[in-house]
């Protein structure tokens, strides 16, 4: 039996460092607060006033997700700020598929040993991303668990709550054969497919995160850490202005094949024209290094399409124009047909 006094820090958990990192961004966190937030940082729970001006029949929409093994690339590069953007934007896009705007966000950060500056950088990314969409960062959990997480690895999860008026929720209206499928471009992998990407590029391909992705002027690490894009500020206003958009699908794990049917009627098929957008160089490199079949690529990655809108065929050109004016790269990438409930990429 040791004669030396044992502390929690000696066991691998540094409460003081976590508190220091949190204090460094408290003002930023408070800057995300809306008038509905009626509690401060550090309470046992967060209080949010359920008053929603202008919404006649409010429906709360919630979602939870993680950034997966993108954290391993962040660790290789020593860059963690974008992970905060990744998790917020992923969750915001998910509830956008129900037509909801975000109200508040909470995070879970797990690690073996907390690195204060790394944690502080990530928190700053969370603050920035929440501020960009008017979401309040109302709380979170920092779990330092040596023996559960491997040394040097982290886990990041986020949950969001948003709101939509019952009469404006998605999907809505009736999709018919001949209606249009609009794709809005991504900037890379977003937060899905990193286990396959790392296997293809770094293990099978023998490449390094410092190697350049041909045609980009950026390294593999920089391309893999491109932040998950948020489509709220360009898409949400359109959802309020027109009923010609029937549904929205966020292209995450499962790609176009699995995510589009989640919002499609059982008697509708989506036919996607592969040549209607350009493949991003990072996907071309992953496929070449790993000798990955086309179907596997489209089932694992977004392949350059971050979010999809299903809309009236006659309204599609105007919607694409509005998206372009909002700074998006958007195009009609296919059409709906009567048939089995699936996706064909031709």
Order of alpha helices (4+ residues) and beta strands (2+ residues): alpha-alpha-beta-alpha-alpha-beta-alpha-beta-beta-beta-alpha-alpha-alpha-beta-alpha-beta-alpha-alpha-beta-alpha-beta-beta
